[in-house]
Amino acid sequence: MQDMHDGVAGQLTALVYLANDANIGRTQIVEAVRAGLVDMRLVLDSLSQHDGDLALALGAFRGRIEPLLRASNIQLVWDVDFKLDLQGFSPEAMLGVLRILQEALSNAVKHARASCIEVHAARRDGVFLFAVVDDGVGFAPSTRVLNHYGLSGMASRARKLGTRLTVDSAPACGTMVVLEIAAPQGAGE
């Protein structure tokens, strides 16, 4: 429920303000509506459709982000092994992983001026690793806490999930966001 409040409800409120602002163009409103729809589907996917199978939720997520990246002239490299057993995740864990990936992708599109974004998923020693890597402009790590609310939001979400999040970046070197989450009890290798 908190994600419905923070995500979808917040975006709808912002849309009302955008629609009432005479200085805002139609294109900005359409982009905001699209982002809201992607966000709403993300929440719905994690809560019902995929029965704890993060692989299915990731597939649906890819289907939604790929056209948006293509429209922004950004190549997507999707390196998620379809044989990876991603079953047994709680709806909260699924939503957390998807939200962190969504924010990492959003940051790459909005701030990095990337031409290519890679999404990777792997399993090592009972831990799933999810990475979003871009070839954009990067940033100085010393500025990230002060000016990057999306990064602090990802870190907060990762802490709530009991996972580890690392962000590696440098000016002119792109950015890599890695989320490590323990495999659910009973998930196969």
N, C-alpha and C positions, 0 to 999 in steps of 0.2 A: 504494500500500500504506500509506503514511503516513496518508492520509486515512481508511482503514479503521481503522487503529489509533487515531488521534486522535478520530475521530467515532463510528463505530458501536461499537467496542470500549469506548470510554470511556462511552458512554451505557448500554450493557448492564451495565457494572460499576456505574454509578450506580443502575440499576434494581434490581440485587440488593440494594444497601444500602437503597433506598427500600422495597422489599418486606419487608425484615426489620425496619424501623422501625415500631413499634406506633403512633407518633404521626402517621404519614403516612396520609392518607386515600386511598381508592380513586381518587378523581378525580385526584389528583396523579400517581398511578402511571399511570393511563390516559393523561393528558396527556404524560407522559414517554415512554410506549411510542409514542404517535402521533408525537412529535418524532423518536424514533429511527427509525421507519419512513420518515418523510419524508427523513431524513438518508441512510439506506441507499439509498433509491431515487435520490437525488441522485447518489451515488457511482456506482451502477450505470448510470444514464443517461449520465453523462459518459464512462464507460469503454467502453461497448459499443453501446448502442442507436442512437445517432444519427449515427454515421460522420462526426464533425467538424462537423455542422450544428447550430450553437448555437441557431438558430431553433426547431428541433424540440425540443431540450432545454429551451428557455425555455417552449415550449408545455406540455410535460409538467410543468414546475415550476409554471406558473400553475395547471394543473389540480389540483395538490396543495395549493397554498397558499390558493386561493380559498375552499374550504370552511372552512379553519381561520380565516381572517379573518372570514368571514361568521358563524361561531360566536362570534366575539369582538365582533360588531356593528361591524366595521370595513369601510368601503366600499373596494373596490379599483378604481382607475382604471388600466387596462392600456393603455399607449400604445407598443406595439411594432408597427411596420409589418410586416405579413406579407410584403411585397415586399423587405424588407431582406435583402441577401445576407450571411448569417452562416455561410458554409461555410468549411471549411479550418482550423478550430481544432483544436489538439491536445487529447487527452483531459485533459491537465493544465490547459491554458488554460480549457477548458470548465468543468471542476470548480472552478477558481479563481474564475471569474466567477460561477458559480452559488452558491458558498459565500459570496462577498462579498454578493451580493444577499440570500441567505438570512439572513445575520447582520444586515444593515441592516433587513430586514423584522422579524426577531425582536426587535431593539432597539426598533423602533417599537411593536410589540405589547406588549412587556414593560415598557418604561420611559416611553414618550412619552404614553401615554393618548390616542392618536390616534383620530379618528373616520374619517379617510380617509388612505389610503396610495396614492401614485401610483408606477408603475414606467414609466420611459421608456427607449427605445432609439433612437439616431439615429446617423448616420454623417456626419462632416465631415472633409474633407481627409485621407482615408485612416485616420481614427481612429474607432473605435466609442465612443460615449458611452452608458453605462448609468447611470441615476439612480433613486434611491429617495427620494421626498419624502413627509414626513408633516406633518400639521397639529397635531401634539402640543405638549407643553409645552416642548420644546427643552431646552437646557442651556448653561451657560457654558463656552466653549471652554477656559478655564483649568483646569477640573476634569476634562476628558476624559482626559488622560493618567494621572492618578492613580487614577481610579475606574472607568474604562470599559475592561475587558479585551477586550470584543468589538471595540471600535474599534481597539485596538492589534493584535488578531489580524487584522482586515481589512487594516490598513496593512502588516503583515508579509507577508501573503499577496500583496498587490498588489506589494510590492517583489520577492518571489520570481518573480512573473510578468513583472517589468519594466514594470509599468503605473503609472499615476498615479491616486491616490485622494485626493479632497478631501472634507472634511466641513465643512459650514457649518451653524451652529446658534446660537441665542441663546434665553435664557429667554423663554417665552411666544410664540415665533416658529416653532416646529417645527424640523425638521432635514432637510437635503438631503445625501445621500451620492452622489458622482459618481465613477464608475470610467471611466478612459480607457484603451483598449487598441488597439494598432495592428492594422489589418486584416491578416489572414494573407496571405501571398504568393499572388497569383492570385485573390483575392476580388474579385468584380465590384462596380461602383458601385451 
